[in-house]
Amino acid sequence: MNAVFAGSDTEGLADELRERGATVSVVDGVANRPALEEAGIHDADVFVLTDVGQATSIVVAKDLNDDVRIVSYTDDSLPEFVSGQQVLGMDPALFDADTVAEELTAEVGANADEQ
């Protein structure tokens, strides 16, 4: 599984994904188009966003990769303009990083088995 991660990682989700065999690229700074492309969004299975201030990156990520799964891992609400995108919103207060990583890697593995 390839994941692109944008925003702070105070919960340790990127490390949890790596522990389960995922390749994780972290966007350093603003997750704009060049940064997402450099991080490998074209080949990513999952795009994890923890900073709703960078919600525009969701639209850009989907534009660059129609098949990427978007996960918002924050307790903040996403702005209205991304409501048309399919985003799996997960609150760190309800789902710890270990559980989220386990579900994401299991789901991507199951999807790969179906193909």
C-alpha positions in Angstrom: 0.0 0.0 0.0 1.2 3.5 -0.9 0.1 6.4 1.3 0.6 10.1 1.0 0.3 12.0 4.3 -0.3 15.7 4.7 -0.4 17.6 8.0 0.9 17.0 11.4 1.1 13.5 12.8 0.6 13.9 16.5 -1.2 10.6 16.7 1.6 8.6 15.0 -0.6 7.3 12.1 2.2 7.4 9.5 4.4 5.2 11.7 1.5 2.8 12.3 0.9 2.5 8.6 4.6 1.8 8.0 4.6 -0.9 10.7 1.9 -2.6 8.6 4.0 -2.6 5.5 2.7 0.6 3.9 5.0 3.0 2.0 4.3 6.4 3.4 5.4 9.7 1.8 4.9 12.8 4.0 4.3 16.1 2.3 6.6 18.6 3.9 4.8 22.0 4.2 1.8 22.9 2.0 0.2 20.0 0.1 -0.1 21.8 -3.2 0.0 20.1 -6.6 3.8 20.0 -7.0 4.2 18.7 -3.4 1.6 16.0 -3.9 3.1 14.9 -7.2 6.6 14.8 -5.6 5.2 12.7 -2.7 3.8 10.2 -5.2 0.1 10.9 -5.3 -0.2 9.4 -8.8 0.5 5.9 -7.4 -1.0 6.4 -3.9 -3.8 4.1 -2.6 -4.6 6.5 0.3 -4.2 10.2 0.9 -4.3 11.0 4.6 -5.0 14.6 5.6 -4.8 15.8 9.2 -4.9 19.6 8.6 -8.3 20.9 7.4 -6.5 24.1 6.5 -5.1 22.2 3.6 -8.5 20.8 2.5 -7.9 22.1 -1.1 -5.3 19.3 -1.4 -8.2 16.8 -1.3 -9.6 18.2 -4.6 -6.1 18.3 -6.1 -5.3 14.7 -5.0 -8.5 13.4 -6.6 -7.7 15.4 -9.8 -4.3 13.7 -10.0 -5.5 10.2 -9.0 -9.2 9.3 -9.3 -8.7 6.0 -7.4 -7.0 7.4 -4.3 -8.9 6.9 -1.1 -9.1 10.1 1.0 -9.0 9.9 4.7 -9.4 13.0 6.9 -7.9 12.1 10.3 -8.8 15.1 12.5 -11.4 16.3 14.9 -12.0 19.4 12.8 -14.8 19.6 10.2 -13.9 19.8 6.6 -15.0 22.9 4.6 -18.1 22.7 2.6 -16.3 22.9 -0.8 -15.0 19.4 -0.4 -18.4 17.9 0.5 -18.7 16.5 -3.1 -15.6 14.4 -2.6 -15.7 11.0 -1.0 -13.8 11.4 2.2 -13.6 9.0 5.1 -13.6 11.2 8.2 -12.1 9.7 11.3 -11.8 11.5 14.6 -8.6 10.7 16.5 -10.6 10.9 19.8 -12.7 8.0 18.6 -10.3 6.0 16.5 -6.7 5.5 17.6 -3.9 5.4 15.0 -3.4 1.7 15.4 -7.0 1.0 14.6 -7.1 3.3 11.6 -3.8 1.9 10.2 -5.1 -1.7 10.6 -8.4 -0.9 8.8 -6.7 1.0 5.9 -4.1 -1.6 5.2 -6.5 -4.5 5.5 -9.0 -2.8 3.1 -6.3 -2.0 0.5 -5.1 -5.6 0.8 -8.6 -6.9 0.3 -9.2 -4.7 -2.7 -5.9 -5.9 -4.3 -7.0 -9.6 -3.8 -10.3 -8.9 -5.6 -8.5 -7.6 -8.7 
